[in-house]
Amino acid sequence: MRSDRERLLDILEAIAKIEQHVSSDIKAFADDEMQQVWVIHHLQIVGEAAYGLSQRFKAAHPQVL
Protein backbone atom coordinates (compact mmCIF):
# COMPACT_ATOMS: atom_id res chain seq x y z
CA MET A 1 0.00 0.00 0.00
CA ARG A 2 1.31 3.41 -0.98
CA SER A 3 1.80 6.01 1.72
CA ASP A 4 0.16 9.43 1.71
CA ARG A 5 3.55 10.94 1.00
CA GLU A 6 4.00 8.76 -2.09
CA ARG A 7 0.52 9.66 -3.30
CA LEU A 8 1.20 13.37 -2.81
CA LEU A 9 4.44 13.02 -4.75
CA ASP A 10 2.49 11.29 -7.55
CA ILE A 11 0.14 14.29 -7.64
CA LEU A 12 3.01 16.78 -7.78
CA GLU A 13 4.76 14.80 -10.51
CA ALA A 14 1.61 14.59 -12.64
CA ILE A 15 1.05 18.34 -12.29
CA ALA A 16 4.66 19.06 -13.24
CA LYS A 17 4.37 16.87 -16.34
CA ILE A 18 1.21 18.67 -17.40
CA GLU A 19 2.88 22.06 -16.93
CA GLN A 20 5.95 20.96 -18.91
CA HIS A 21 4.12 19.56 -21.91
CA VAL A 22 1.06 21.73 -22.34
CA SER A 23 1.19 24.76 -24.54
CA SER A 24 -0.01 28.03 -23.07
CA ASP A 25 -1.80 28.62 -26.39
CA ILE A 26 -5.38 27.42 -25.84
CA LYS A 27 -5.99 27.18 -29.60
CA ALA A 28 -2.98 24.91 -30.03
CA PHE A 29 -4.20 22.79 -27.12
CA ALA A 30 -7.73 22.59 -28.57
CA ASP A 31 -6.30 21.41 -31.90
CA ASP A 32 -3.95 18.78 -30.42
CA GLU A 33 -5.80 15.62 -29.42
CA MET A 34 -2.63 13.90 -28.21
CA GLN A 35 -1.92 16.77 -25.84
CA GLN A 36 -5.48 16.56 -24.54
CA VAL A 37 -5.13 12.81 -23.94
CA TRP A 38 -1.81 13.47 -22.16
CA VAL A 39 -3.50 15.95 -19.82
CA ILE A 40 -6.48 13.67 -19.17
CA HIS A 41 -4.15 10.78 -18.33
CA HIS A 42 -2.26 12.86 -15.80
CA LEU A 43 -5.45 14.29 -14.32
CA GLN A 44 -6.58 10.69 -13.79
CA ILE A 45 -3.34 10.05 -11.92
CA VAL A 46 -4.07 13.08 -9.73
CA GLY A 47 -7.60 11.86 -9.06
CA GLU A 48 -6.57 8.31 -8.24
CA ALA A 49 -3.80 9.48 -5.94
CA ALA A 50 -6.13 11.92 -4.17
CA TYR A 51 -8.81 9.25 -3.81
CA GLY A 52 -6.27 6.88 -2.26
CA LEU A 53 -5.16 9.27 0.46
CA SER A 54 -5.90 7.96 3.91
CA GLN A 55 -8.97 9.06 5.83
CA ARG A 56 -6.63 10.35 8.51
CA PHE A 57 -4.89 12.63 6.00
CA LYS A 58 -8.20 13.81 4.53
CA ALA A 59 -9.56 14.60 8.02
CA ALA A 60 -6.40 16.49 8.93
CA HIS A 61 -6.45 18.54 5.70
CA PRO A 62 -10.09 19.19 4.75
CA GLN A 63 -9.12 22.36 2.87
CA VAL A 64 -7.06 20.34 0.39
CA LEU A 65 -9.71 17.88 -0.70
C-alpha positions in Angstrom: 0.0 0.0 0.0 1.3 3.4 -1.0 1.8 6.0 1.7 0.2 9.4 1.7 3.6 10.9 1.0 4.0 8.8 -2.1 0.5 9.7 -3.3 1.2 13.4 -2.8 4.4 13.0 -4.7 2.5 11.3 -7.5 0.1 14.3 -7.6 3.0 16.8 -7.8 4.8 14.8 -10.5 1.6 14.6 -12.6 1.0 18.3 -12.3 4.7 19.1 -13.2 4.4 16.9 -16.3 1.2 18.7 -17.4 2.9 22.1 -16.9 6.0 21.0 -18.9 4.1 19.6 -21.9 1.1 21.7 -22.3 1.2 24.8 -24.5 0.0 28.0 -23.1 -1.8 28.6 -26.4 -5.4 27.4 -25.8 -6.0 27.2 -29.6 -3.0 24.9 -30.0 -4.2 22.8 -27.1 -7.7 22.6 -28.6 -6.3 21.4 -31.9 -4.0 18.8 -30.4 -5.8 15.6 -29.4 -2.6 13.9 -28.2 -1.9 16.8 -25.8 -5.5 16.6 -24.5 -5.1 12.8 -23.9 -1.8 13.5 -22.2 -3.5 15.9 -19.8 -6.5 13.7 -19.2 -4.2 10.8 -18.3 -2.3 12.9 -15.8 -5.4 14.3 -14.3 -6.6 10.7 -13.8 -3.3 10.0 -11.9 -4.1 13.1 -9.7 -7.6 11.9 -9.1 -6.6 8.3 -8.2 -3.8 9.5 -5.9 -6.1 11.9 -4.2 -8.8 9.3 -3.8 -6.3 6.9 -2.3 -5.2 9.3 0.5 -5.9 8.0 3.9 -9.0 9.1 5.8 -6.6 10.4 8.5 -4.9 12.6 6.0 -8.2 13.8 4.5 -9.6 14.6 8.0 -6.4 16.5 8.9 -6.5 18.5 5.7 -10.1 19.2 4.7 -9.1 22.4 2.9 -7.1 20.3 0.4 -9.7 17.9 -0.7 
